[in-house]
């Protein structure tokens, strides 16, 4: 009897943890920017993750800036490049995982990558929970 009760309680706790983990699911994505800077942000109930891509110094190099401000989850972020006008994209920066370290923000950036004529760059991320969508800036 005790084992059955214990199993039932543990199962209920597991379901409760799953439900609690999905209560603050990501809300609407927002994008904005200019011809030299773009951002994408995913708001959550407690904060946000944001990726930005901007020209560094001149329009020949791009870098990405990443933020996790109390999002409720870690965020994995990266910089992508296209050499065929956005038909396909490749990873250029490696992955940057920003921790949810509330009450503070976790910040990071990439190196400067070539983004001269014939190239496009965009910054992307996803929140680290099962089924999270990929969010990318508009390309520059």
C-alpha positions, 0 to 999 in steps of 0.5 A: 500500500505504501509503495503504491501511494509513494509511486502515485505521489511521485507521478503527481510530482512529476506531472506537476513539475512538467506543468509548472515548467510550461506555465511560463512558456515563451510569448510573442517574438519581436523584431526590429532594427535598421540596415546596420543593426537587427534584433530579435527578442523572445519574451517570457513571463519572467524576462526575455532572451534577445539576439542582436546582429550589427556591423562592427566598425564598417559594413564589412564585419558583423558581430552578434550580441546576446542577452538572457535577462531572467528568461526562466530558461537558459538560451543557446545563441549563435551567428549564421552567415549566408553566401547565397542571398539567404537561400541557406545559412551556416553556423560561423560563431559556435554556440553560446549558452547563456544561463538564466541567472536571475536576478542578473542578466547573462551577456555574451558576444561573438567575434567579428566575422566577414560580412562584406559584399555577397554575404549576409549575417543573422543572429539566432537563438532558442530557449532551452526547453523541449520544442522551443522555436528557433528565432533569428534576426532579419539579415544584414 
